[in-house]
Amino acid sequence: MELIWLIILAILIVYLIVSSVLFLFPSVIHYNHASAVASLKISAHRGGAGEFIENTMPAMDHAVELGVNMLEIDVQETKDSVIVVSHDNDLSRATRREGLISDTLHADLPPYSNNLFLQFDRVMCNSTQTDFSFVKLDDLFHRHRDVVIHIDTKDGKSSLINNVSELIVKHDRLHNTVWGNMSQEKSDLCYSVNPDITMFMSIRKVIFVYITFYLGLIGFLPMREAVFDIPMPSAILSQFSDVLSGWQKVLVRIAHFLMMNRLLFWHLHRRGIKVVVFVLNQPQQFAEAEKSNVDGIMTDFPGRLVRYNQGDENTDEGSQILGKGGK
């Protein structure tokens, strides 16, 4: 019996040593993603949906002019196999028209509405821009060659994923495109189609990262993805505190404590993996994210985040001058 306990103790000691070494020095057995993608410090969510209508070219032109490091977009495929930038396949929310993008020819797509509700800020974006048309991914790649573009492949159909991959290769964007899907199965399909494109983690993979971290097993976990996208729970409190009950607020605070873990982020950085939080729109949220040592912030208001990073106290000034951002 004593021999069995000695064996168990020896195994436990070896495990603790190996686990600690792999946590501190993951590159011993894992690939380092440090060179996979450039800075992601400022990311325009849906192209900057709070300052111009989401996913339109004016929104993305404006964000790039501000100096954002990344454009975050979603893509859909039309009936004639054109890849367009859109969060929804259903046209009703964004255009006030019935129908699906997948059932519509590109030439027949209606324009975006000039006022859309912001999902993460509970305000409307009312825009006086003149171009409300759907953007072809091909045109976006051609127009903004040097900006990192983060692509969620949404419905994840094989034809869409193959067409997106072909466009990335066509425009020589392997070095400055991040793609993937919230679904692990669809994320796997992206990887199988083109393993050379930098990936972000699916929801399942993110959860698995947290589980292995708190079990002390993360050093053993292989990660082919180079970007770790997560929500910042405390942002829910600042935006929706008036509709949350007391116990819901407690749960959100616990989630924030567990998710925004600097030690976990330190380990991911040791692997060259960038941590990006979404979607933050207020200065106090930007400051909270900075405390956790994240690499990037997705925002609907890129002008607001740019000015915050410049130390400008009047972070709303740009939207008021433009007369286009939701207030």
C-alpha positions as CSV (number, residue, x, y, z in Angstrom):
1,M,0.0,0.0,0.0
2,E,2.8,2.4,0.8
3,L,4.4,1.6,-2.6
4,I,1.2,2.6,-4.3
5,W,1.0,5.9,-2.5
6,L,4.7,6.6,-3.3
7,I,4.0,5.9,-7.0
8,I,1.0,8.3,-6.9
9,L,3.1,10.9,-5.2
10,A,5.9,10.6,-7.8
11,I,3.4,10.9,-10.6
12,L,1.8,14.0,-9.0
13,I,5.3,15.6,-8.6
14,V,6.2,14.9,-12.2
15,Y,2.9,16.3,-13.4
16,L,3.3,19.5,-11.3
17,I,6.9,20.0,-12.7
18,V,5.9,19.3,-16.3
19,S,2.8,21.4,-16.1
20,S,4.7,24.4,-14.5
21,V,7.4,24.2,-17.2
22,L,4.9,24.1,-20.0
23,F,2.9,27.0,-18.5
24,L,6.1,29.1,-18.2
25,F,7.7,28.0,-21.4
26,P,5.0,26.7,-23.8
27,S,7.2,27.1,-26.8
28,V,9.1,24.0,-25.6
29,I,6.4,21.9,-27.4
30,H,3.9,24.4,-28.8
31,Y,4.1,26.6,-31.9
32,N,4.6,30.4,-31.2
33,H,2.2,32.6,-33.1
34,A,4.0,35.8,-32.4
35,S,4.5,36.5,-36.1
36,A,1.0,35.5,-37.2
37,V,-0.6,38.9,-37.2
38,A,0.3,42.5,-36.5
39,S,-1.0,44.8,-33.8
40,L,-4.8,44.5,-33.1
41,K,-4.9,47.3,-30.5
42,I,-7.9,49.2,-32.1
43,S,-10.5,47.2,-33.9
44,A,-13.6,48.6,-35.6
45,H,-16.5,46.3,-34.9
46,R,-18.6,45.8,-38.1
47,G,-16.4,48.6,-39.5
48,G,-17.3,51.1,-36.8
49,A,-21.1,50.6,-36.5
50,G,-21.6,53.5,-34.1
51,E,-20.2,56.2,-36.4
52,F,-21.4,55.1,-39.8
53,I,-23.9,52.4,-40.8
54,E,-22.3,49.0,-40.0
55,N,-20.4,47.1,-42.7
56,T,-20.6,49.8,-45.3
57,M,-17.6,51.2,-47.2
58,P,-18.0,54.7,-45.6
59,A,-17.8,53.1,-42.2
60,M,-14.6,51.2,-43.0
61,D,-13.0,54.1,-44.9
62,H,-13.6,56.3,-41.9
63,A,-12.1,53.7,-39.5
64,V,-9.0,53.3,-41.6
65,E,-8.6,57.1,-41.8
66,L,-8.7,57.1,-38.0
67,G,-5.8,54.6,-37.9
68,V,-7.5,51.5,-36.6
69,N,-5.4,48.3,-36.7
70,M,-8.2,45.9,-37.6
71,L,-11.6,45.9,-39.3
72,E,-13.9,43.2,-37.8
73,I,-16.6,42.0,-40.3
74,D,-18.9,39.1,-41.0
75,V,-19.6,37.7,-44.4
76,Q,-22.5,36.1,-46.3
77,E,-22.8,34.6,-49.8
78,T,-25.4,35.8,-52.3
79,K,-27.4,33.5,-54.6
80,D,-24.8,34.1,-57.4
81,S,-21.9,33.3,-55.1
82,V,-20.7,36.8,-54.4
83,I,-19.2,37.2,-50.9
84,V,-20.6,40.4,-49.2
85,V,-20.0,42.0,-45.9
86,S,-23.0,41.5,-43.6
87,H,-23.7,40.3,-40.1
88,D,-27.1,38.8,-41.0
89,N,-28.2,36.6,-43.8
90,D,-31.7,37.8,-43.1
91,L,-32.2,41.2,-44.7
92,S,-35.0,42.5,-42.5
93,R,-33.0,44.1,-39.7
94,A,-30.4,45.9,-41.8
95,T,-32.5,46.9,-44.8
96,R,-36.1,46.8,-43.6
97,R,-36.7,44.4,-46.5
98,E,-37.8,40.8,-46.4
99,G,-35.6,38.0,-47.8
100,L,-32.3,36.3,-47.4
101,I,-28.9,37.3,-48.9
102,S,-28.4,33.7,-49.9
103,D,-31.6,33.8,-52.0
104,T,-30.8,37.2,-53.6
105,L,-28.6,38.1,-56.5
106,H,-25.9,40.6,-55.6
107,A,-27.2,43.1,-58.1
108,D,-30.7,42.9,-56.4
109,L,-29.5,43.5,-52.8
110,P,-31.3,46.5,-51.3
111,P,-29.3,49.2,-49.5
112,Y,-28.8,49.3,-45.8
113,S,-31.2,51.4,-43.7
114,N,-29.9,54.8,-42.7
115,N,-30.6,54.1,-39.0
116,L,-29.7,50.9,-37.2
117,F,-29.8,50.0,-33.5
118,L,-26.4,49.2,-31.9
119,Q,-26.5,45.8,-30.3
120,F,-23.8,46.6,-27.7
121,D,-24.7,50.2,-26.8
122,R,-28.5,50.5,-26.9
123,V,-28.5,53.5,-29.1
124,M,-29.3,54.2,-32.8
125,C,-26.8,55.0,-35.4
126,N,-28.4,57.6,-37.7
127,S,-26.2,58.4,-40.7
128,T,-26.3,60.9,-43.5
129,Q,-23.7,59.0,-45.6
130,T,-24.6,58.6,-49.2
131,D,-23.4,55.1,-49.9
132,F,-25.5,52.4,-48.2
133,S,-24.7,49.5,-50.5
134,F,-23.5,46.1,-49.5
135,V,-19.7,45.8,-49.8
136,K,-18.2,43.0,-51.8
137,L,-15.3,41.3,-49.9
138,D,-13.3,41.5,-53.1
139,D,-13.6,45.3,-53.2
140,L,-12.8,45.6,-49.5
141,F,-9.6,43.6,-49.9
142,H,-8.6,45.7,-52.9
143,R,-9.4,49.0,-51.1
144,H,-7.7,48.4,-47.8
145,R,-4.8,46.1,-48.6
146,D,-2.7,46.9,-45.5
147,V,-5.3,46.7,-42.7
148,V,-5.8,43.5,-40.8
149,I,-9.4,42.2,-41.5
150,H,-11.0,39.9,-39.0
151,I,-13.7,37.7,-40.7
152,D,-16.4,35.7,-39.1
153,T,-17.6,33.2,-41.7
154,K,-21.1,33.1,-40.1
155,D,-23.2,30.3,-41.7
156,G,-20.0,28.5,-42.5
157,K,-21.1,26.8,-45.7
158,S,-18.3,25.1,-47.6
159,S,-18.9,27.3,-50.7
160,L,-18.6,30.5,-48.7
161,I,-15.5,29.3,-46.8
162,N,-13.8,28.2,-50.1
163,N,-14.7,31.5,-51.8
164,V,-13.4,33.6,-48.9
165,S,-10.2,31.6,-48.9
166,E,-9.7,32.1,-52.6
167,L,-10.2,35.9,-52.2
168,I,-7.6,35.9,-49.3
169,V,-5.1,34.1,-51.5
170,K,-6.0,36.3,-54.6
171,H,-5.2,39.5,-52.7
172,D,-2.1,38.0,-50.9
173,R,-3.6,38.6,-47.5
174,L,-2.4,35.5,-45.6
175,H,-0.3,37.8,-43.4
176,N,-3.1,40.2,-42.4
177,T,-6.3,38.3,-42.3
178,V,-7.9,36.6,-39.3
179,W,-10.8,34.2,-39.9
180,G,-12.8,31.6,-38.2
181,N,-16.3,30.9,-36.8
182,M,-18.0,30.7,-33.4
183,S,-18.9,27.1,-34.2
184,Q,-16.1,24.6,-33.7
185,E,-17.2,22.5,-36.6
186,K,-17.2,25.5,-39.0
187,S,-13.9,26.7,-37.6
188,D,-12.5,23.2,-38.3
189,L,-13.8,23.5,-41.9
190,C,-12.0,26.9,-42.2
191,Y,-8.7,25.3,-41.1
192,S,-9.1,22.3,-43.4
193,V,-9.7,24.6,-46.4
194,N,-6.7,26.8,-45.7
195,P,-4.5,26.1,-42.6
196,D,-2.2,29.0,-43.5
197,I,-4.7,31.7,-42.6
198,T,-4.6,33.0,-39.0
199,M,-7.6,31.9,-37.0
200,F,-9.5,33.1,-34.0
201,M,-10.9,30.7,-31.4
202,S,-14.4,29.2,-31.5
203,I,-16.7,29.5,-28.5
204,R,-16.0,25.9,-27.6
205,K,-12.2,26.4,-27.8
206,V,-12.4,29.5,-25.6
207,I,-14.4,27.6,-22.9
208,F,-11.9,24.7,-23.2
209,V,-9.0,27.2,-22.6
210,Y,-10.6,28.5,-19.4
211,I,-11.3,24.9,-18.2
212,T,-7.8,23.7,-18.8
213,F,-6.3,26.9,-17.3
214,Y,-8.2,26.5,-14.0
215,L,-7.4,22.8,-13.9
216,G,-3.7,23.4,-14.4
217,L,-3.7,21.6,-17.7
218,I,-3.4,24.6,-20.2
219,G,0.3,23.9,-20.8
220,F,-0.6,20.6,-22.5
221,L,-3.3,22.2,-24.7
222,P,-2.4,22.7,-28.4
223,M,-3.7,25.9,-29.9
224,R,-3.6,26.4,-33.6
225,E,-5.4,29.7,-33.3
226,A,-3.5,33.0,-32.9
227,V,-6.4,35.3,-31.7
228,F,-8.4,34.8,-28.5
229,D,-11.6,36.8,-28.8
230,I,-13.7,37.2,-25.6
231,P,-16.4,39.4,-24.2
232,M,-15.6,41.5,-21.2
233,P,-18.4,40.8,-18.6
234,S,-18.1,44.1,-16.7
235,A,-19.2,45.8,-19.9
236,I,-22.6,44.2,-19.5
237,L,-22.9,45.8,-16.1
238,S,-22.1,49.3,-17.4
239,Q,-24.6,49.0,-20.3
240,F,-27.4,46.9,-18.8
241,S,-27.3,47.5,-15.1
242,D,-30.8,49.0,-15.1
243,V,-32.3,45.7,-16.4
244,L,-30.2,43.2,-14.4
245,S,-31.3,41.8,-11.1
246,G,-29.1,41.6,-8.1
247,W,-28.1,38.0,-8.5
248,Q,-27.5,38.5,-12.2
249,K,-25.0,41.3,-11.4
250,V,-23.2,39.0,-9.0
251,L,-22.9,36.4,-11.7
252,V,-21.5,38.9,-14.1
253,R,-18.9,40.1,-11.6
254,I,-17.9,36.5,-11.0
255,A,-17.6,35.9,-14.7
256,H,-15.5,39.0,-15.1
257,F,-13.1,37.9,-12.3
258,L,-12.7,34.5,-13.9
259,M,-12.4,35.6,-17.5
260,M,-10.3,38.7,-17.3
261,N,-7.4,36.8,-15.7
262,R,-4.0,38.4,-16.3
263,L,-2.1,35.2,-15.6
264,L,-4.0,33.4,-18.3
265,F,-3.4,36.3,-20.7
266,W,0.3,36.2,-19.8
267,H,0.5,32.5,-20.8
268,L,-1.3,33.2,-24.1
269,H,1.1,36.0,-24.8
270,R,4.0,33.5,-24.2
271,R,2.5,31.6,-27.1
272,G,2.2,34.6,-29.2
273,I,-1.6,34.6,-29.0
274,K,-3.3,38.0,-29.0
275,V,-6.2,38.7,-26.6
276,V,-9.0,40.8,-28.0
277,V,-12.1,41.9,-26.0
278,F,-15.5,42.9,-27.5
279,V,-17.5,45.1,-27.8
280,L,-16.5,48.0,-25.7
281,N,-17.8,51.5,-26.4
282,Q,-17.3,53.6,-23.3
283,P,-14.0,55.1,-21.8
284,Q,-14.5,53.3,-18.5
285,Q,-14.7,50.1,-20.4
286,F,-11.5,50.9,-22.3
287,A,-9.8,51.6,-19.0
288,E,-11.0,48.3,-17.4
289,A,-9.7,46.3,-20.4
290,E,-6.3,48.0,-20.2
291,K,-6.0,46.8,-16.5
292,S,-6.1,43.2,-17.8
293,N,-3.3,43.7,-20.3
294,V,-5.3,42.7,-23.4
295,D,-3.9,43.2,-26.8
296,G,-6.9,44.8,-28.5
297,I,-10.4,46.2,-28.1
298,M,-13.3,45.9,-30.6
299,T,-15.5,48.9,-30.6
300,D,-18.4,50.4,-32.5
301,F,-16.8,53.8,-31.9
302,P,-13.3,53.7,-33.3
303,G,-13.0,57.5,-33.1
304,R,-13.8,57.4,-29.4
305,L,-11.2,54.7,-28.8
306,V,-8.5,56.5,-30.8
307,R,-9.1,59.7,-28.8
308,Y,-9.0,57.7,-25.6
309,N,-5.6,56.3,-26.5
310,Q,-4.4,59.8,-27.3
311,G,-5.4,61.0,-23.8
312,D,-8.3,63.1,-25.1
313,E,-10.9,63.5,-22.4
314,N,-13.6,64.5,-24.9
315,T,-14.0,61.0,-26.4
316,D,-17.4,61.8,-28.0
317,E,-16.1,64.8,-29.9
318,G,-15.6,63.0,-33.2
319,S,-19.1,61.6,-33.4
320,Q,-20.7,65.0,-32.6
321,I,-18.7,66.7,-35.3
322,L,-19.5,64.0,-37.9
323,G,-23.1,64.1,-37.0
324,K,-23.2,60.4,-37.8
325,G,-22.7,58.4,-34.6
326,G,-25.5,57.2,-32.4
327,K,-26.1,59.2,-29.2
